[in-house]
Amino acid sequence: MPAPLKPPALRPGDSVRILSLASPIDELRLQKGCDELARLGYEPRFERASVLAREGFFAGSGPVRVAALKAAFAEPSTRAIICSRGGYGSNYLLEGLSIALTSPKLFVGYSDLTSLQIFLWQKFRWVTFYGPMVAAGLDKGAETPAGYDRESLMRAVTETKRGWAMDLKGHAIAPGVAEGTLLGGCLTMVETSLGTPWELDTQGAILILEDRGMKPWQVDRALIHLKQAGKFRAASGVILGEFPESEAPVGTETVKDVARRILGPLGIPVVCGAPVGHTARPMLTLPVGVLARLSADGNAKLEILEPACT
């Protein structure tokens, strides 16, 4: 298997390209997120017409969005791509990326951007970053509700010498310790990769699975689908998010109950309730495609065993 391709790390003063690759965004939230990037020491750049475009429930047409993405990949004057928000529409870009992406660029997103992150991993072995976006996390600020965890973000995008550890701020529903490649993201997007040429290979993976607005039986259906597709058979561990807005009717199973019933018997460590992706807490940033160790004994902990950047 080819070695992961790690992007160059961000440095103080670097320019970052802001792209809207899924759904339309709110201009005020965009500005607040750009202000936060500036406070972190980076220069946000964006084309106003492109980033604020609206075409139905997309941030512009598919061809326009994929052209912007290709241009950003090749742009020498910016060091990173940070997406504006998720929503829906990243999957429309994948068939248009028929270019050889051998020089990785730092790419940050979550939610719907999971589709693109899976594609970049499966096709080119790019290490990407599952973390806050400009108008979906950064706009709320550091260490605030619905904001972002500053330490995990900065370690992920700047560290080049060593790994680091983080408290997952969740709880174990199946104990154990396991090592593997950190992969996955939004549960719906992981599931919809099945049957595509870029279907996620979970062999030896610590699998991140999170989402929002799914009823417990919908989570059940997605987890059973992944199980029947063999995606847990070769996985080494699972990190589940908080699944906000996924409350169960009184007297029925919760998402946690469903996860314990389906994932508990697998014999691998499983952590539930981590503030990754969709969360009301400060969002952790997880580098996707690097080696990690998941500890689901006592306090749930994730150790990143190698730097994510060069």
Rosetta blueprint (number, residue, H / E / L):
1 M L
2 P L
3 A L
4 P L
5 L E
6 K L
7 P L
8 P L
9 A L
10 L L
11 R L
12 P L
13 G L
14 D L
15 S E
16 V E
17 R E
18 I E
19 L E
20 S L
21 L L
22 A L
23 S L
24 P L
25 I L
26 D L
27 E H
28 L H
29 R H
30 L H
31 Q H
32 K H
33 G H
34 C H
35 D H
36 E H
37 L H
38 A H
39 R H
40 L L
41 G L
42 Y L
43 E E
44 P E
45 R E
46 F L
47 E L
48 R H
49 A H
50 S H
51 V H
52 L L
53 A L
54 R L
55 E E
56 G L
57 F L
58 F E
59 A L
60 G L
61 S L
62 G H
63 P H
64 V H
65 R H
66 V H
67 A H
68 A H
69 L H
70 K H
71 A H
72 A H
73 F H
74 A H
75 E L
76 P L
77 S L
78 T L
79 R L
80 A E
81 I E
82 I E
83 C E
84 S L
85 R L
86 G L
87 G L
88 Y L
89 G L
90 S H
91 N H
92 Y H
93 L H
94 L H
95 E H
96 G H
97 L L
98 S L
99 I L
100 A L
101 L L
102 T L
103 S L
104 P L
105 K L
106 L E
107 F E
108 V E
109 G E
110 Y L
111 S H
112 D H
113 L H
114 T H
115 S H
116 L H
117 Q H
118 I H
119 F H
120 L H
121 W H
122 Q H
123 K H
124 F H
125 R L
126 W E
127 V L
128 T E
129 F E
130 Y E
131 G L
132 P L
133 M E
134 V L
135 A L
136 A E
137 G E
138 L H
139 D H
140 K H
141 G L
142 A E
143 E L
144 T L
145 P L
146 A L
147 G L
148 Y E
149 D L
150 R H
151 E H
152 S H
153 L H
154 M H
155 R H
156 A H
157 V H
158 T H
159 E L
160 T L
161 K L
162 R L
163 G L
164 W E
165 A E
166 M E
167 D E
168 L L
169 K L
170 G L
171 H E
172 A E
173 I E
174 A E
175 P L
176 G L
177 V E
178 A E
179 E E
180 G E
181 T E
182 L E
183 L E
184 G E
185 G E
186 C E
187 L H
188 T H
189 M H
190 V H
191 E H
192 T H
193 S L
194 L L
195 G L
196 T L
197 P L
198 W L
199 E L
200 L L
201 D L
202 T L
203 Q L
204 G L
205 A E
206 I E
207 L E
208 I E
209 L E
210 E E
211 D L
212 R L
213 G L
214 M L
215 K L
216 P H
217 W H
218 Q H
219 V H
220 D H
221 R H
222 A H
223 L H
224 I H
225 H H
226 L H
227 K H
228 Q H
229 A L
230 G L
231 K L
232 F L
233 R L
234 A L
235 A L
236 S L
237 G E
238 V E
239 I E
240 L E
241 G L
242 E L
243 F L
244 P L
245 E L
246 S L
247 E L
248 A L
249 P L
250 V L
251 G L
252 T L
253 E L
254 T L
255 V H
256 K H
257 D H
258 V H
259 A H
260 R H
261 R H
262 I H
263 L H
264 G H
265 P H
266 L H
267 G L
268 I L
269 P L
270 V E
271 V E
272 C E
273 G L
274 A L
275 P L
276 V E
277 G L
278 H L
279 T L
280 A L
281 R L
282 P L
283 M E
284 L E
285 T L
286 L E
287 P E
288 V E
289 G L
290 V L
291 L E
292 A E
293 R E
294 L E
295 S E
296 A L
297 D L
298 G L
299 N L
300 A L
301 K E
302 L E
303 E E
304 I E
305 L L
306 E L
307 P L
308 A L
309 C L
310 T L
